[in-house]
């Protein structure tokens, strides 16, 4: 149907490629039934508890596994979907980013199978936080027993990407070609196999016959079998002229053929037209051929402060206001634009501009100076590198007008010209100069000085001619009204107050032609329009100094993970995006990485090596970066790692768990303390859970006393006789005693206490008082370890009332907000569209005025802070002030 104009992929359930999964957000959860079963499906009115394993940092793979304790391990993330609550179990060694993606799967399950109404609980392997949730979780498995090591299966076999090998395919036979991979090797009447280990590519020449293509596919299937390749091996078939980036990157280089590109665009158009006939709307189908200037791109807010510095050796000279907009091609400049976006704090656009004739020493000094300014502003500005001739729209729009002049005024350039014996063509205000005006809008109306000869004229443009103190504007017959107006403005900019002589094409005076050295023939200049191409987002790695990129397909803001650095290629610009959690030293390598990417893309995607290059820090993304995403500003004010951000965003919960757990037993043994004793002390709460359920006794006074004794012994080491160091198994008993006592003492109150995700208390007020160790209690010595995570939201069952002052000083808040220290409720809530900066986001309520505080909470601040900590947290969450 597509006429062969498509890349074909073979996908296998459970081993889908990231590209395939990217079309199904947030995940694929295959249903039972299907053609073989007559499309029988599970009974919809009967809810069945299911256990899933989740893998993947961006494209998440969700697979149902047997609902049994033996399915769990310490290395993966699991979701237990029950009728009333969905649990996420984070293995102690699991990846932070996989934990975050699993939350999206939970949201999907909640909306799909629970009508959006059910509790969500996080259970951390090896942590003693949220004991009630952990207890409930393990009871569902029939009580706790230590989980075993992860068993290696096909799912865990990570295929290595090997150096590509090329095989030619003739009459169904494969022959290894021992040669360097270049595009010229691929003959259009043959089929080839490119073997990259984890991926196989079948390349099909345009002139091959159908039977040859079928034979090639059969030969590759036989190759997979004889090579004992796993079923996870991905096979992709590409047609000549429609090769994707992944395929082309396997070659040493891939010269761009404009004819081939045109054919690809034509093919896409035909496919789009065909699908449109069938009622399928293809978003962006015609976007590929649209010229850049058909629509105005996002520009920076106006009325900001513009500063421009010319680099002169080791110094930089600030340009006076009347010179802003003049750039010499032999010099380098630093541009700093400070502006306000709405009511937000100051934002910065910082770039350095490199003239095409500038010397390397000035270019290096421009970079170092701009980088120093970036560091002094703590990485808040977007920092860009711009080469002459590749100025992006937001840069041009800052200058009205922007005029690029010949020559240079820096001492380094002047010295270079003198030493080389070159003619100094530096623009002079009393000489002869010709300027071409070609743009029609504020974002593309760049003016360029060209050689002052009549052959440079073009009917499609307007020109400004300077001859000593005389100024002419020349209006081409095919020029636009906007160009004509701009020509007059440029003449005034270059020679303020001088009378300008306007002449249309064909009405020129002799003085005009004399200044240009006489009249000569000229032709219409064909304006070149950059083609708008779909943006691409990549992760990358450096292997032996070579940059390797992996594309993130159908990307969204969720793919910008705070622990990563990423490359966004819009073809017109390249951004290196850096998450807040990226190491500071790595952030300094952004331009180096960006340049390596530009060189890589220049070889395969016809990207200019002089493309504008930016580095952007998370939380400071400018409008022209955000436009490539469906951007949510509220996400930038949420702090933490990927998991913590996602937990707060989706469920209004916070995770305070660290990566390590204190105690003798370590994470795994601490986990073994949970729910095992819950099973012993709460037998009535258990149901028959199958063969995985361990036998338990009735619990009763004897076991309560034993638990108390165990806990006392655990936390009073001085009372114990000296003995050899504890073994790992003994460490788990200490943690188990804590969990057991928690469950015993809160058995009655926990069912009635309000639940706030992970930070809910295990009991009501009375239970809290009962759990709090008194000075005479044997628990007092161990209390500090028992409440080791007392900074967690709500402070658990041991939280106390009282007011905690914000971590951010009043002075800092005032400085960030123009002297204000109290703010409206609408700006303080976590989902505000106009959030406040420079505050302690854990203490949002403290920034409310007394009157509005009472309106929101119904009590005064004094009464509020007299409540237990968990009640304060509950009310803050209720009013979105967490």
N, C-alpha and C positions, 0 to 999 in steps of 0.2 A: 504493500500500500504506500509506503514511503519512498518507493523507487530506489531502495538501497542507500538513501542518503541519511543514514543513522548509524550511530555506534551501538552495537548490540552487546548486552551484558547477560551473563548466565548467573542467576542467583539461587542459592540453596537455603532452605529454611534453617534457621539457626546460625547461618554463616554469612548472612547478607553483608554486602559492602556498605561502607559508610554513606556512599552516595545514594544507594537505594533507600536506606533507613531515613535519610534526611527528608524524604518526601512524606514521611509518616510521623508527624510530631504528636506527642513526644516519643512514642515507641510503638512497636508492633507486639501484640499479645495474641498469637494464633488461637482461634477457637476450635473446639472439637467438632467433629462431623466433617461434612464435605461430600464430594461426588461419590466416593467409594461407599459411604454409609447412607447414601440416599439423602444427604443433607440433614441428617438427624442432628439435633442440637441438644445441649443439656437442658433440664427442666428449669425454666426461667423463674418459677415461683419458689424454688428451693435453693437457698443460698448454701454454697459449698465453700468451706474454708480452704484457701489455697496458699501455697508458699512459692515465691518466685525468687530467682537469682538475677541480679542486675549487673551488667558490665558495660563499660564504655564511658569515656569522659565527655563526649559530645553526642555522638550517635549511640544511643543506649540500646543494648540488647537485653530483652526481658524474657526469661525462660522459666516455665513452671517446672518445679522439681517436687519429688515426693514430700508430703507433709510429715516429716520425721526429723528428729534431732540429728540423725546421722547425715542429713543433707547440709547442715550448717558447717561453716569452717571459719577460721580466723582471718582469711584473706579476701573475702568477698562481702558484698552488700546484699541483704535479703529483705524481701517484703512479705510479711504475713498478713493476708487479707481476711479478717474475720467479719462477722455480720455487724458488729457494733464498733469495732475499732480496727485501724490499720497500723501495724507496727513496722518500723524499719529497724533492722538489726545491722549494725555497722561492725563488721569484723575488725578486730584490733589492728590488723595490718592492711586494712582496705584503704583505697585511694580517696582522698578528700573530694576530688572532683567527681568520682563515681558516686559518692554519697550524695552529692548535690543533684546529680542527674536522676538518681533514684527517687528523689522527692517529686520530680516531675511525673514519674510513673505513678507515684502515690496519688497525686492530684488527679491524674487521669482515671485511676481506679475509683477514687472518691466520687468524681462527677458521673462516671459511667455506670457504676454498680451500686452506688449509695445515694443517688440523687443529690449529691453534694453535701450530705449531712452524715457525718460520722467523726469520731475522734481520731486523732493521729498521735502516735507515740513513738519516740526515738529510744531505742535500746542500744547502748554502747557496750560492746564486748569488753569485759574487764573493768567497767566503771561502776562505782557504787552510787551514782546519781540516779534520781528518779526511781527509787527502789520499788514503788508500787507498780509502775509500768513494767519493770523488769520481772517482778514477781508474777504479774499476770501473764506476761509473755511466756515464761518458762512453765507455768502451770498448764498452758495450752499444749505443751509437749509432754505432759504427764509428770512434771517435776524436772529438776535439773540433774544432769550428769555432764561431766566435762566433754566438750565437743572435740572430735579428733582432728588430725591433720587433714589438709585438703588432699583428696585423691585426684591424681592427674587423669584427665580425660581428653577426648578430642577437642573439646571446647577450649582447653587451656594450651593447646599446641599453637604457638605463635610462629607462623611461617616466616622465615628470614627472607628478606629481599636480597637477592644475589646480583652480581654483575650481569647485565643483560647478555644473552647469547642469541645469535641470529641463525635461523634455519631456513633454507629455501625449501619450498614444497613443489615437487614435480611428480605428477601421476600418483599422488597419494604417498610419496616417499619423502622423508625429511633428510636434509643434508646440512651439516653444520658448516657455516661460513666463517672461516677464521680470518676476520678482518675487523677494522675499526668501524663502528656503527656510524654511518652518515646517511643522510637522506638520499644521496645519489645512488646508493646500492639498490634501493627498492625499485624494481622494474614494473611498469604499469601492466604488463601481461602475465604477471606471476603472483603467487601468494607466498607469504613469509610468516614464520613463527618467531616472535621475540619472547624468549624465556627469561623471566626475572625471578624465578623461584616461587614467590607467593602469588605472582600474577603471570598469566600467559596472554599474549596479544596475537591475534591472527590478523595480519595486514593483507588486504585484498586489493589488487590492482584494478583500475577502472576498466581495463580491456580484457579481464579474465571472463571465461564463460561460466555459466551456472554450474555445469558439471564439475569444473575445476574447483569452484568454491565449496561444493558439497564434499568433494574428495579431500580438500584441505581440512575441513571441520572434522571429518572422520579420522584423518591422520593424527590430528591433535588429541582426539579422544583416546586413540590407541597409545599415543605418547604418554598421556597421563597414567594409563594403566601399566604400561611396561616400566615406567619410572617410579612406580609405587608412590605417586603423589597423593596426598590426602584429599578427601572430598571437599576440603575447604579451599582448594586451589581455585582461584577466580579466572575465568576465561572471558576475554573481551574481543569482539571482532570489530575492526575499524576499516572503513572504506577510504581509498586514496582520495585526498582532498578534504576529508572530514576528520582528520586525526585530532584527538583532544590533547590537552596539555600534558596529561600523565604519560601518554604514549610518546609524544615528542621529546619529553625530558629524558627518555632512555637513550637518546642519541647524543653524540658529541656536539652537534649543532643542527639546527633546522632552519635553513634559509627560507625567508618568507617570500612566497610567490603571490603577488597581488592578484593574478588571475585565479589562482586557487582559492584565495580568500573571497573573491567575488563570486566564484562558483558556490562556495559554502553558503554565502549570504542568500544567493538565488535559491539554493536548495531549502534553506530554512523558510524562505518566503513561500515556496510551493507547499511545504509541509503545513505551514500555518494556514494557507488558503484551503487546503484539503480538509484540515480539522475544523476550520470555521464553517465549511459547508455542512459538516456533521453536527454543528451546534456547539462545538467546543471553543471556548474563549481562551486564547493564548495570551497571557499577560506579558507585555513587553515584546510581542512578536515582531513588531515593526520598529522597535526602538534601536536596533542595531545600525540602521542606516540614517538615523536622524543627525543632522549637523549640530554641533555644540551650541550655537547661538540661537537655536529656536526657542529656548526657554532660559530665563534668568536663573543662574545657580544661586544657592544660598550665599549671601554676602554678610560680612561682619556688620554689627550695629554701628550706626553713624554717631557723630558728635563725640568721638573719642579723642585722645591725645596722641598725635603722631610725631615720632622722633626718628630722624634719619642721620646716620653717621657715615662719613666717608673714611675708609681705611687708608692710612698714610704711614707705611712702615709699621712701627710698633705703636703708633698713636691712632686715635680716631678723632675726626673733626665733625662737630655737629653742623648740619646745614641750616642756614637761616630759613625762615618761613617762606620767603619769596623764591627760594631755590628748591623747595620740596617738589619732587616730581622730575627733576633733571638727573639723569643717570648717564655717566660716561662709560662707554664700552671697554675702556682700558682700566677701569677702577672696580673696586668692590665696596659694597655698602651694607650696613646693618640697619634694619628697620624694626622699630618697636612701636606697636600700636596698643594703647591701653584704652579699654572701653568697658561699659557696663551692659550686661545683657539682662534687661528687665530690672528687678530689684536685687539681683544677685551681687556678689562681691565683684571686685575688679577682675577682669579677664585680660589676658595678654596674647597678642599675636606677634611672635618674634621670628624674624627671618634674616638670612644674609643672602645678598644678591651678588652674583659673580658675573662680571662683564666678560664677553667672549675673548677680549684681547688683554685681560688682566694677567699679571704675573703670578706664578705659583706662590711666592712669598706673601703677597697680599691675600690670596685665597685662603692660605693656611691661617693667617692672622685673623681674617674675618670669621673663620670657624671657631678659633679659640676664644675670641672676644664674645661672640654670640653664645657660646657654650658657658662662658663664665657668667654672663648675664642670666642665662637659664638656671644655672646652679644657685646664683644669689637670690633668685625668686623661688627657690625650692622646687623647681620643676613644674611650676604652675603654668607657664606659657606653653603653647604649642610652638615647637622650634622647627623652622623650615630652611631648606637649602634650595635656592632658586637660581637657575642658570639663565642668562640672557636668551631671549627667544622662546623660553618655556614658562613665562610668567602665568600663574594661575589667575582665574577671575577675581578672587578675593584680594589678591595683591594689587592688580591693576586698578581695582575700584577704589583703593585708598588714595590714589593720586588723580586729581582732576585738573590738568591732564598729566599723563606719564609720557615723557619724551626721552628717547634714548639717543644720546649724542655720540659723535665720533671722537676717538682719542681718549685721553685721560689726564687728570690733573695731579695724581699722586706722584711723589718724588721717585718712587720705584719704577713706575711706568715711564716717566720722562727719561730716567737714566737708561732704561732698557732700549728705548727708541734711539737715544744718542749713541749708545755703544754698538748697536746693530746697524747704524747708519741709515735708519728708516726715515721716511718722510713723516713729519709730525702733522697729522690731520685733525688735531684737537679742535673742537668747535670754538669759534671766536664770535663774539657779539657784533663785530664790525666786518666780518667776512661774508663770503657767499655760501649759502647752505640751502639744501632742499629737503623737505620733510614730507613723508607720505602719511596721509590720514586714511585708514582703511576700516576701522571699527565703527560700529553703529550704536553701541550701548556702553554704559559706564564700566562694564566688566570686560570689554574687549577693545576699547578705543585707544590702544597703545599707538604712539606716534614714533616713527623711526626715521632718523636722518640717513639719506641715501646719497650716492654720488650725484653732484649737481650737473647732470647732463640730461638733455631733453628725451633721450631714449628710455629713461626711467619712468616717464609719464605713462598713465594708464587711464582710459575713459571711465573705468569702474571706480576710480578713487578721486579724492581731492588732495591737493598739495599746497604747502606753504613754502614760498621762496623768499629767502632773506638775501638781499643784495646791499651790503653796507647798511645804511640807515633806511633803505626802502624795504617795504614788505608787500608781497603779493599773495593772494590766494587764487589757486587755479582749480576750477570746478569741472570735473569730467562729465561728459554728457550722460553717462550711465551711473553716475554717483547718486547717493541717497541724500535726502534732505538733512538727515542727522549728520552725515559726514560734512555737509556744507556748513552747518552751524558749528561743528567742532573745529573746522579749519579756522574760522574767525576767532574762536576762543584760544586756539594754540598760538595764533599770530599775536594776540594781546599778551599771552603768557611769556612769549619770547622777547617781545619789544613793547613793554607797557607804554601806552599813550601815543604810539606812532600810528599815523594814518595808514590804513591798509587799502591797497588797490585790488579790487575784485575783478577777475576776468574769467569768463566762461570759455570752455574749449572752443577754439575757432575764432576768438576775438582778442587774442593775445597782442600786446604791444611789442614794438621792436626792442624796448628796454628789457622786457621779460625774456625774449629769446637771446639777447646779448648776454645776459647774466648766466644763461645756461650754455654758452659757447656756440650758439646758433641752433636753428631748428633742424631736427632730425626725425626720422620715422619712429613711431612707437606703436605698440600693440596693446590690446587689453591684457591685463595681468589676470591669470586664472587664480582666483582665491582658493586656497586649500582649506578644507574643513576637516578637523579631526572627527573621526567617527566615534560616537558614543558606544561603548561596549559594556557588557555586563560586568560589574565589579566582582572581584574574587578575593576571598579571605583565606589565608594560609597560616598554618603552624610551620615551624622550621626547626632544623637541627643542623649543626656544623659537624661534618664527618671528614676528618683529614683535611680540614681547611676548606672543604667544598660544601656549599649550602644545599641542603636537601629540603624541599618544601612538600607539604601535604595539604591539599585543598580541603576546606570546610564547605561542603555543599549546602545550598539553600540556607545560608547562615542567618543568624539573628543576634540580637544583643546578648542573649543567653550564652552564646559561644565565646564571648569575651571574658575569659576566666581570669580572675584576679591574680592567679599564680603564674600566668603565662605572658609571653611576648608574642605578638602576632603581626602579620603583614596584610594590609588591605591595599589591593591594587585596583584602582579605578581606571587605569590606562592613562588618565590625564594627570594623576598624582599617585604617589605611593606613601602610605602611612605605616610607621612602625608603632604599634600600640603596646603600651607597657602597663601591666596590672600593678596595683598598689603593693602586692606581696612579692614582686620581683626584686631581687637583690640590687642594691644601688650600683654596684660595679657592673652588673649586667646592663643596667639602663644606660650607662655611658657608652656601650657598644652599639647603640641603636643605629647610628648613621653608618657604621661599618657594615652592619647586617643589611640595612636598607640598600647600600650600594652594591653589596654582593647579590642581593635579589634583583636589582635593576640590571646588572650585568647578565644574570641568569635569564631573566625575562627578555632581554634584548636579543638573545640568541634563539629563543623559541617562540616568542609572542610579538615580535616587532616593536617592543617597548623601547622608547628612546632612553639611552643611558643617562641623558641629562634631564630626565623627568623630575618635576618638583618632588622633593623628599621631605617628609615631616616625621617628627617623633612626638607622640602624644601620650600623656600619663592619664591613667584611669581617674575619672572625676573631673578632668579638665578638657573634655572633648569639645571642639568647636562645632558650630552649626554645620559647616561643610563636611565634617566627618560624620556627624549624627544623621545626616540626610540619607545615608545608605542603610540605615536601620529604622525599624519602627521603635523610636527611642522613648524610653521611660526615664524621666529625670529623677524620679524618686529613688531609683536604684543607686544613684551615686552617693546618697547620704547614708546608705546602709554599710556598716563597717564589718570587717571580719573576713574569713576565708570563704571559698566558694560555697561550702556547705552551710556555713552560718548565714551568709547572705540569702541563699535560697530558702532556708528554713524560715527566716524572718519575713521574706517577701511572700511566700505562698501560704504560710500558716500562722504568721504573727508570733512565732516561737523563737527562742534564742537558745543557742548551744554554748555552754561555757566549758565543755569538756576539752581537756588537753590531749596531747598525743601520748602522754605517758601516765602511768598510774603508780601511786606510791604504795608501799607495803611490801611485805616479804614475798608474797606469792607472785607478783607481776600481774599483768593484765589478764592472762588466761585463767590463773587461779582465782583472782578476785571475782571473775565472772562465775566461777563454780560455786561461789557462796550464795548467789542469788537463786531464789525460787526453790532450791532443794529443800531448805528449811521452811520455806513458805508452804511447800507440799506437806511437810511433816506437821506444821502447826495449824494448817487450814484444810484438813481433809474434806470437809463438807463442801468446799468450793470446787472440788475436782470432779470431772466427768471421766468416763472411760475413754482413754485416748489411744488405745491399741497397744501393740507390743512394746512400744518405746517407753511406756510408763513404768517407772521403778516402783517397787512396793514401798509403801509408807505406813507408819503406825499412826495411832490416833492423836498424837500430840498431847495434851494434858499437862497437869502440874509438874510431873517429873521432868518432862522435856523442857518446860518453861524454866524450871530451876537449873537444868543443865545448860540451857542457853545463857542464862545470867552468869552462871559460874564460868562458862567458857569465855564470855565477853570480859568479865572481870580479870580472868587470868591473862587474856590477850593484851589488855591495855594496862596491866600492872606488872611489867616485867621484873620489877625489883622484888616482887613477892615470890617469884619463881626461883627454884634452885638453879644453880649454874649447870648448864648442859651444853653438849656440842651444838654447833650452829644448826638452825632449823633447816629441814629439807623443804623442797618446794611444796610438797603436799601439805605440810603443816601450816604454811602461809595461807592456804585456802581456807583452813578451819577458822582462822582469825577473822577473815572477811565474812565467812559464812555466818559466824556468830552475830556479827553486826546486822547483817541482812535479816537473820532469823528474828532477833529481838525487835527490829523495826516492824516486821510483819505481825509479830505477836501482839505488841502493844498498840498497834493501830488497826487491828482487825475490825473493830466495831466502828471506828470513826472514818476509816478510809472510804467506805462506800457512800458516805454522805458528803464528804468534802468536795468542794468545787475543783474541777480539773482544768489546768491551764497548760496543756502540753506537758513538756518535760519539767516545768518548774512548779507544778502543783504540789501543795503540801500533802503529806501522807495522812493527815488527820486534821480535825477541826481545832478550835482554840484550846479546848480542854486537853486534847491529846498532845498538842504542842507543849503545853505546860508540863504534862506528864513525862514527855520525852526529854525535857531540858534537864540536864544533870545539875543537882544541887551541890553545894560545896562539900557536903558530907557524903555524897554518893560515891560509890566505888567507880562510877562512870566518869567522875570529874577529871581524872588524870588522862583518860583516853578521849575526852570530848574534842580536843583539837583535831585529832586524826579523824574522828567520826564525822566532823563537819569540815573536812578538808577543803571542800569546794564551796565555802560560804559566800563566795562572790557570785554564785549562780543566781539567776533571776528568782526572786522570791525567797532566796536563801534557804530553800528546803524547809523541813519540819522544824529546824532549830533556829529559824530566823527570828530576830527580835525587832521590836518597833524602833522608832527614833528616826531622826532626819540625818541623811548623809549629804554632805555638801558636794556640789558638782566638782568634777576633776578639772574643769576649765575655769580659769580665773575670771572674775568679773571684768577686769581690765581687758582681757583678751576678747571677751564677748562684746564689750563696748567698742573696742577698736574695729572689730569685724562688722559691726552693725551701726556705724555712725553715732555711737554714744548710747544706743538703746540697750537695755538689759532685760526688759519685759516685752513679751510678744503675744500676739493674738493666738487663740486656740487653733484657728485654721492653719496657721503657719507652723505650729509646733507638732501637729500630728505626724505620724511616721509616713503617711501616704499623701502628704501635702504636695500640691502642685507648685507651691512657692515656698520651699523649705528655708528655715533659718540656718545660717552658717555660724560657726564659731561657738557652739554650745556643747555641753555634755549630753549626748543623745540618750544616755541611760537615766538622766534626771530631767526629762523634758518638762515635767509638771512644775518644777521650781521656777520656771521662767514665765509662768502665768501671773497676771496681777491678782491681788487678793480677792477682788470682786469676781473676776472671771473664774478663778479657781473654785470659789464657792458655787458658782453657777454650774460648772461642769461636774464637780464631785458631790455637791449637795452638803458639804461640810467645810469647815475652815481648814486652813493649812495645819494649824496646831492639832486639831482633832484628827486630821488625816495621818500625821506622823506619830501619833500616839498608838496607832493600830499596829498589829504584828506585820512584819515585813511581807509575808505572803499575801495578806489582805491588801496591802498597798499595791503590790504587783498585780493582783487580780483586777483592781479598779483601774489601774493604769492601762492594762491591756484592753479592758472593756471600752475605754475612751480613746484607744489608739495612741496612747502616750508612752509606749514602751520602747 
